[in-house]
Amino acid sequence: MTKEPIDLWIERHEKDPEAELKEKTERFLRAAQLKVPDRVPVAGVGGDFLCRYTGITWYDMSYNLEKIPGAVLKFVHDFPSDWSIIFAPMLLEGFVFALAFADYPDFSNTIRFLCGPVHDILKDKWSQWPGREIKEDMHPQFRGGEFMKPEEYGKFIEDPVEFIHDTILPRACPGLGEPGSSRWNAAWIRVGMTMQKIGAFQAQLFGELIKRGNAAFPITNAYTPADVIGDFLRYPTGAMLDMRRTPRDFKAACDALVEHILKVATAVPPAPPATFFFIPLHLNEMLPPKLYGEFYWPQLKKIIEVLVSKGYKGFVFFEGDHSPHVDTILELPKGWGIAWFERPRDFVAVWEKLKGHTTVMGGVPVSLIASGTPKQIDEYIKNLMVKIKPEGGFVLSPGVNELPADTPVANVRAYINAALKYGAY
C-alpha cells in the first residue's frame, strides 16, 4: 500500500522529532517575516472534530485535565501541522479580567482567558460551560453581556481599570460578592490557585508537544478597545448604538483603554526568535467602513504599531468578512505580522493587496473540509497554491481551526496531504 505524504510526515515526527521541530520553527518564522520558506506552513485543526476523533467530551476538555493529554497528543500525532492551535483545557474570551488587573503584570496575562474551573468560582455571566449551563457534549459558549449603562461612560473613561474591577466584575460575576469582602478575597485566592494548577498542567503538556516535534512560540495578548465595550460591557448592539448616539463618549472610552491594553500585552516581554501578540477582532465585520475608520481602527492601529515598535510580531484574527477594511492594513509597518482571515469574499483578492506587506493566513473554507470530498480539497488547494505560493509570506489554514464533529477523517488528511504536495517551493 502506497503511503501518502501525511503518513511519511508522521513517520518523520516519530523518528526525529527534534529535526521536525527545527524545520517547523524555521518554516513558520520565514513565512512570518515575508520570506520564502522551504514549504508553505500548514496550520492545524481542532474543535468538535478533535473531541469526536479522540472520544472525549467538551466537559472533559474543560474540566478533566487527566483526560486531555492523551487526546491532544494522539490528535497532533495523527494530524500533524506546522503550527497547532489547541486550547487545553478549553478557553474562552476573558480579556476583561486581564484589564481588571492591568497594573499587575505578573497576573494580568495569566487570567486573559476564561476556563471552566474559573467560571465555577466566579459564576460569570459572560460564558456557559459543558456540564454546567449546557450539556457535557456541547462546545463552551461565550455569551457576552450588557453590564454598563450608557450614562456610566463618564466613570468608565475616568478610570477604566477601577470601573471594571469595582463595578463591572461584581455585576457580571456573582460568585465574587462585594469588593473587599471575605468572599471577594477568597474567590480571587481560589482563582489564583486554580490558574497556578492549570499553568503547571499546560507547561507540562506543551513541553511534551515540543518534545514530539511540535513548534510553539511565546504569545502575549491584546484586544481592540471597541471590542472590550461590545463583548463585555454593552453587547455588540449596544456598542454600535453608542457609536451613533454618544460618539464622543464611545471614542473617549476606546482611547482610555489603549494604555491599559498595552500594559497587559507588554506584561510578557518579547523574546527571540519571536513573541507574537494575539488579537481577535469581533465588531469589525459588523461595521461599515465609516464607523470602522472612526471608532475601531484608530485604536487598534495604535496598539499594533506600539507593540511592533517594541519588538513583538502581530497575529490578528480578522473574523467574518473583513474585505471592506483590508486596505487599512497597509497603513501598518511592512512585516508587522500575520493576518488570519476567516471568510473574505475573495481570498485571492485580499492576498493580492497584502502580499509583500503582511503575512496572510487562511484560504481554505471550513465548509470545504467539512463537507467536500478529498478530491475537491486536493484540487482547491492545488489551484490556490498556483495563485499564492510564489510570493512567500503565506500560511495555509482553514478560516477557523475548529471543524465540525462529523468532518470526515479523509478530508482532514486530504487538507494536510495537499499542503505537503503543492506547498513546496
PAZA-156233 format. One record per residue (C-alpha): x, y, z negated. Coordinates in pm, 1 decimal. Example, Ala and Ser with C-alpha at 12.3 -4.5 7.8 and 13.67 -1.06 7.14 Angstrom:
       c1       c2       c3
   1230.0   -450.0   -780.0
   1367.0   -106.0   -714.0
END
This chain:
       c1       c2       c3
      0.0      0.0      0.0
    143.6    335.9    108.0
    196.9    576.4   -175.2
     57.0    926.7   -146.1
    261.8   1239.5   -228.4
     93.0   1274.8   -568.3
    198.2    920.2   -662.3
    559.8    992.4   -573.6
    545.1   1314.0   -776.9
    407.7   1124.7  -1077.3
    696.5    878.7  -1048.2
    949.2   1164.2  -1043.8
    794.7   1301.1  -1363.3
    835.8    961.3  -1526.0
   1193.7    906.9  -1407.9
   1341.4   1255.9  -1452.1
   1111.4   1496.2  -1636.7
   1399.7   1735.9  -1706.0
   1465.1   1782.8  -1335.2
   1093.8   1834.0  -1269.4
   1075.7   2095.7  -1544.2
   1369.0   2284.4  -1395.2
   1223.9   2271.8  -1042.6
    878.0   2383.5  -1155.6
   1015.6   2671.9  -1358.6
   1227.3   2796.9  -1070.2
    944.9   2745.8   -820.4
    690.7   2941.6  -1021.6
    930.8   3221.9  -1109.9
   1030.7   3271.6   -748.1
    666.8   3294.8   -645.6
    600.1   3545.4   -926.5
    897.9   3750.8   -806.9
    765.0   3766.3   -447.5
   1042.0   3533.3   -334.7
   1014.6   3219.0   -124.8
   1040.0   2901.6   -338.1
   1105.8   2551.9   -209.5
    731.6   2490.4   -206.2
    411.6   2681.2   -281.4
    337.0   2623.7   -652.0
     10.8   2444.6   -721.2
   -190.7   2528.4  -1033.2
   -356.5   2263.5  -1244.0
   -723.7   2198.0  -1314.3
   -928.8   2102.5  -1618.8
  -1268.2   2179.9  -1771.3
  -1558.2   1934.8  -1773.5
  -1364.6   1717.6  -1529.8
  -1088.4   1669.3  -1787.7
  -1340.2   1560.1  -2050.8
  -1519.1   1317.9  -1819.4
  -1194.0   1169.4  -1687.6
  -1036.6   1116.3  -2029.3
  -1355.1   1013.9  -2210.1
  -1361.7   1282.5  -2476.2
  -1634.5   1534.7  -2551.6
  -1620.0   1912.3  -2582.5
  -1673.8   1857.6  -2953.8
  -1352.5   1655.5  -2956.9
  -1170.8   1925.4  -2760.0
  -1291.0   2185.6  -3008.8
  -1259.8   2006.2  -3342.9
  -1095.8   1662.6  -3329.5
   -729.2   1754.0  -3299.8
   -620.7   1392.3  -3327.8
   -804.4   1302.6  -3003.7
   -669.9   1589.0  -2794.8
   -302.2   1494.9  -2730.6
   -376.3   1156.9  -2576.0
   -637.7   1305.0  -2343.9
   -428.9   1604.3  -2236.9
   -109.9   1404.7  -2184.7
   -291.7   1144.7  -1975.9
   -460.9   1414.4  -1769.4
   -149.7   1613.1  -1681.8
     30.0   1286.6  -1604.5
   -236.2   1169.9  -1360.4
   -292.4   1515.6  -1205.2
     45.0   1692.0  -1211.3
     82.8   2058.6  -1124.6
    342.5   2333.5  -1133.1
    150.7   2527.1  -1397.9
   -118.0   2371.2  -1614.6
   -378.4   2598.9  -1773.1
   -522.0   2397.7  -2059.9
   -657.9   2529.9  -2388.4
   -601.0   2271.9  -2660.1
   -803.4   2297.3  -2875.7
  -1060.6   2480.5  -2666.8
  -1051.3   2860.2  -2699.6
  -1295.9   3138.7  -2612.2
  -1276.4   3516.2  -2585.8
  -1184.9   3676.9  -2915.6
   -978.0   3984.8  -2835.8
  -1192.1   4193.3  -3071.6
  -1024.1   4011.5  -3361.2
   -679.8   4096.8  -3227.9
   -787.3   4461.4  -3218.8
   -914.2   4445.6  -3576.2
   -559.4   4354.7  -3680.6
   -369.4   4552.8  -3416.5
   -148.0   4710.1  -3683.8
    -26.3   4366.7  -3795.3
    183.2   4222.5  -3508.9
    258.0   3900.5  -3695.4
   -114.3   3816.4  -3687.4
   -287.7   4013.3  -3411.2
   -184.1   3797.0  -3116.7
   -239.8   3478.3  -3315.5
   -610.9   3549.2  -3353.9
   -667.7   3671.6  -2999.3
   -886.8   3371.9  -2909.9
  -1182.3   3216.8  -3089.1
  -1174.3   2846.3  -3171.3
  -1434.3   2617.4  -3322.6
  -1283.6   2590.7  -3673.0
  -1251.5   2970.4  -3699.7
  -1608.3   3008.3  -3574.9
  -1719.2   2780.1  -3858.7
  -1558.3   3016.1  -4109.7
  -1669.6   3347.3  -3960.1
  -2009.4   3233.9  -3825.8
  -1952.3   3481.7  -3542.5
  -2245.8   3562.6  -3315.8
  -2026.5   3606.1  -3006.8
  -1988.4   3233.8  -2941.7
  -2160.4   2894.6  -2957.5
  -1979.4   2566.6  -3012.8
  -2049.9   2197.8  -2945.0
  -2178.6   2009.4  -3243.9
  -2284.5   2339.7  -3396.2
  -2524.1   2562.5  -3199.0
  -2510.0   2343.0  -2886.4
  -2480.9   1971.4  -2808.9
  -2149.2   1790.5  -2852.1
  -2105.2   1733.5  -2479.5
  -2166.4   2097.3  -2383.5
  -1890.2   2342.3  -2296.2
  -1833.6   2610.1  -2564.4
  -2015.8   2931.2  -2472.7
  -1917.4   3296.2  -2505.9
  -2238.1   3494.9  -2550.8
  -2113.2   3846.9  -2615.0
  -2331.7   4079.6  -2812.8
  -2457.1   4427.3  -2897.8
  -2318.4   4532.8  -3234.1
  -2259.6   4905.1  -3179.6
  -2530.8   5167.7  -3129.0
  -2487.7   5441.9  -2866.7
  -2484.3   5707.0  -3137.5
  -2182.7   5539.7  -3301.4
  -1936.3   5618.4  -3021.6
  -1802.6   5914.0  -3222.3
  -1699.3   5696.2  -3515.9
  -1552.6   5437.6  -3281.4
  -1345.9   5697.3  -3092.1
  -1213.2   5844.6  -3416.5
  -1053.3   5512.9  -3520.2
  -1138.2   5204.6  -3310.7
   -943.9   4960.9  -3530.0
  -1105.7   5074.4  -3853.9
  -1451.7   5078.9  -3694.4
  -1413.0   4726.6  -3557.7
  -1272.0   4593.7  -3883.6
  -1513.1   4762.9  -4124.4
  -1832.7   4791.7  -3917.2
  -1839.0   4551.2  -3621.9
  -1696.3   4239.4  -3786.8
  -1944.4   4242.0  -4079.3
  -2232.1   4278.2  -3832.5
  -2112.5   4007.6  -3593.9
  -1961.8   3765.3  -3846.3
  -2199.3   3693.7  -4135.5
  -1951.3   3440.5  -4272.9
  -1726.5   3726.8  -4380.1
  -1961.5   3901.6  -4618.1
  -1885.5   4259.9  -4724.5
  -1540.7   4411.5  -4662.4
  -1326.7   4386.0  -4974.1
  -1548.2   4126.1  -5142.9
  -1410.2   3796.8  -5270.3
  -1598.3   3621.5  -4989.5
  -1435.1   3850.5  -4732.4
  -1086.4   3789.1  -4870.7
  -1137.2   3414.2  -4899.1
  -1266.0   3392.9  -4540.1
   -956.1   3561.6  -4399.0
   -728.5   3341.2  -4608.0
   -909.0   3037.5  -4467.5
   -876.4   3178.1  -4115.3
   -503.3   3223.7  -4166.3
   -461.4   2868.4  -4294.0
   -666.8   2735.7  -4003.1
   -465.8   2926.2  -3742.1
   -143.3   2804.9  -3901.0
   -261.6   2445.3  -3866.4
   -370.3   2497.3  -3506.4
    -48.5   2678.7  -3420.7
    158.8   2387.6  -3551.7
    -58.7   2144.3  -3354.9
    -15.9   2344.9  -3033.9
    359.4   2377.1  -3079.2
    391.3   2000.3  -3109.2
    158.2   1928.3  -2814.8
    315.2   2178.7  -2578.2
    659.8   2066.1  -2684.0
    564.3   1715.9  -2572.3
    423.2   1850.4  -2244.7
    752.1   2027.0  -2173.8
    948.2   1708.9  -2255.3
    740.5   1536.4  -1987.9
    829.5   1788.8  -1719.6
    553.5   2049.8  -1751.0
    658.9   2411.8  -1719.7
    549.3   2671.8  -1974.7
    615.7   3043.1  -2014.8
    560.6   3273.7  -2310.9
    228.7   3457.9  -2276.5
    101.5   3760.2  -2462.6
   -244.4   3911.4  -2435.8
   -403.6   4237.4  -2331.1
   -751.5   4348.8  -2228.5
   -937.4   4613.4  -2031.9
  -1089.6   4875.5  -2266.0
  -1421.8   4881.6  -2078.9
  -1445.7   4504.1  -2125.2
  -1393.9   4536.9  -2500.3
  -1707.3   4751.4  -2505.0
  -1900.3   4530.8  -2261.8
  -1801.7   4195.9  -2412.1
  -1807.7   4261.6  -2785.4
  -1993.0   4584.7  -2864.4
  -2266.0   4674.5  -2614.4
  -2319.9   4381.2  -2377.4
  -2225.1   4449.9  -2012.5
  -2569.1   4603.6  -1951.3
  -2526.9   4846.6  -2238.9
  -2177.6   4940.0  -2126.7
  -2294.8   5015.2  -1772.9
  -2586.2   5223.9  -1901.1
  -2347.2   5417.0  -2125.7
  -2125.5   5499.5  -1827.5
  -2418.2   5693.3  -1682.1
  -2593.8   5822.1  -1995.3
  -2294.5   5918.4  -2208.7
  -1997.5   5914.0  -1968.6
  -1774.3   6133.3  -2185.9
  -1819.2   5909.5  -2487.6
  -1759.0   5592.3  -2288.5
  -1444.9   5728.4  -2125.9
  -1311.2   5862.0  -2455.2
  -1374.2   5524.1  -2619.2
  -1179.1   5348.6  -2342.5
   -893.4   5597.0  -2377.6
   -887.1   5544.7  -2753.8
   -845.8   5167.8  -2711.4
   -537.6   5179.0  -2486.4
   -284.8   5236.2  -2765.4
   -421.5   4953.7  -2977.6
   -440.8   4705.8  -2690.1
    -75.5   4779.3  -2617.1
      8.3   4714.2  -2982.6
   -145.3   4368.4  -2956.3
     30.2   4291.1  -2627.6
    374.2   4402.9  -2745.0
    347.8   4202.1  -3066.8
    507.5   3925.3  -2858.2
    834.9   4072.7  -2725.8
    939.3   3995.3  -2367.8
   1194.7   3717.1  -2335.8
   1382.0   3571.4  -2038.0
   1318.4   3428.7  -1790.1
    966.2   3580.7  -1803.9
    693.9   3667.5  -2051.4
    351.3   3713.1  -1894.6
     66.8   3923.9  -2028.5
   -276.9   3778.3  -1959.4
   -580.0   3998.7  -1886.5
   -916.8   3854.8  -1778.1
  -1147.1   4103.8  -1604.1
  -1523.5   4088.5  -1664.0
  -1707.7   4407.3  -1570.6
  -1505.1   4450.7  -1251.6
  -1745.4   4265.9  -1019.6
  -2048.8   4443.2  -1166.7
  -1923.6   4795.3  -1096.8
  -1941.6   4988.9   -768.6
  -1611.6   5148.6   -663.4
  -1708.0   5491.3   -804.8
  -1774.0   5360.8  -1156.7
  -1480.3   5119.9  -1137.7
  -1248.2   5404.0  -1042.4
  -1376.3   5633.7  -1314.5
  -1435.7   5410.4  -1614.8
  -1247.4   5084.2  -1562.4
   -934.8   5111.2  -1352.4
   -752.6   5413.1  -1506.5
   -704.1   5249.2  -1847.4
   -635.3   4904.4  -1700.5
   -375.4   5055.8  -1468.5
   -204.3   5234.9  -1756.7
   -188.6   4918.7  -1967.6
    -37.9   4717.9  -1681.6
    214.6   4989.3  -1594.3
    330.5   5030.0  -1955.8
    374.1   4656.4  -2007.9
    560.9   4613.0  -1678.9
    790.4   4902.3  -1774.1
    868.4   4720.1  -2099.1
    979.3   4405.3  -1915.9
    663.0   4191.5  -1902.8
    511.4   4025.1  -1595.1
    140.3   4055.7  -1535.6
   -107.5   3771.1  -1498.0
   -452.2   3916.8  -1433.0
   -761.6   3710.3  -1359.7
   -983.7   3908.8  -1121.5
  -1313.6   3739.7  -1192.9
  -1600.3   3731.5   -945.3
  -1563.2   3908.5   -611.5
  -1303.1   4180.3   -659.8
  -1295.2   4266.5   -288.7
  -1432.3   4625.4   -324.3
  -1147.1   4715.9   -558.7
   -846.7   4533.6   -409.2
   -684.3   4848.7   -269.1
   -636.7   4989.1   -619.6
   -390.2   4707.6   -697.4
   -149.3   4868.6   -450.5
   -118.6   5159.8   -694.6
     75.3   4931.2   -930.5
    453.9   4885.8   -906.7
    564.7   4636.2   -644.8
    618.0   4294.6   -801.4
    419.8   4378.9  -1114.8
    280.4   4026.9  -1147.2
     23.7   3768.8  -1041.0
   -331.5   3847.9   -931.0
   -555.8   3542.5   -962.8
   -875.1   3584.1   -759.0
  -1185.7   3384.0   -840.8
  -1402.3   3418.0   -529.2
  -1326.0   3710.1   -299.1
  -1547.7   3710.4      6.9
  -1238.1   3680.2    229.3
   -932.2   3544.6     53.2
   -703.8   3579.6    354.0
   -800.9   3946.9    390.2
   -706.4   4003.2     25.3
   -376.7   3829.3     88.5
   -303.8   4044.5    392.0
   -349.7   4360.4    185.6
   -134.5   4249.4   -106.1
    140.5   4036.6     48.6
    487.6   4165.0    -28.4
    349.8   4375.4   -315.2
    160.3   4140.5   -551.2
    185.0   3766.5   -604.6
   -155.6   3625.0   -509.7
   -306.3   3317.0   -674.0
   -618.8   3124.3   -571.4
   -750.3   3038.0   -228.0
   -939.4   2714.1   -289.6
  -1315.5   2733.5   -361.1
  -1420.8   2525.5   -660.9
  -1721.9   2409.5   -460.2
  -1488.7   2252.9   -202.8
  -1306.4   2043.3   -463.0
  -1626.1   1959.2   -647.3
  -1845.5   1857.7   -355.2
  -1634.2   1838.9    -40.0
  -1454.7   1535.4     95.1
  -1081.1   1460.7     69.4
  -1052.9   1517.1    444.6
  -1224.0   1857.1    421.9
   -997.7   1959.2    133.9
   -690.1   1848.4    326.3
   -790.2   2040.2    640.0
   -883.9   2353.3    446.6
   -552.7   2374.2    259.2
   -356.5   2289.6    573.4
   -517.8   2580.1    758.8
   -479.7   2812.6    461.0
   -107.8   2741.6    436.4
    -58.1   2829.8    801.9
   -200.5   3177.7    737.4
    -43.2   3246.6    398.2
    261.1   3032.8    326.2
    530.0   3202.5    540.7
    540.9   3518.9    326.6
    617.0   3374.8    -18.6
    460.4   3520.2   -333.6
    164.7   3280.7   -334.4
     30.6   3025.4   -585.6
   -230.3   2775.7   -468.3
   -519.2   2738.7   -709.7
   -893.1   2693.4   -733.6
  -1088.5   3012.9   -800.3
  -1119.9   2890.0  -1159.9
   -932.7   2595.2  -1301.7
  -1237.6   2439.2  -1471.2
  -1402.5   2178.9  -1248.7
  -1747.5   2019.5  -1291.5
  -1766.1   1686.3  -1470.4
  -1873.1   1491.2  -1163.0
  -1588.4   1615.5   -941.0
  -1455.5   1306.5   -757.2
  -1110.0   1196.5   -864.1
  -1022.1   1151.1   -497.0
  -1094.0   1520.3   -435.7
   -860.0   1638.6   -710.6
   -591.2   1410.7   -576.0
   -656.0   1546.8   -226.3
   -607.7   1902.6   -355.4
   -268.0   1814.2   -505.0
   -168.9   1598.3   -208.7
   -241.2   1880.2     37.7
    -33.1   2125.1   -167.9
    259.2   1884.0   -161.2
    221.4   1803.1    210.2
    171.4   2151.1    351.1
    327.6   2377.0     91.0
    696.0   2306.2    156.1
    900.0   2590.6    303.9
END
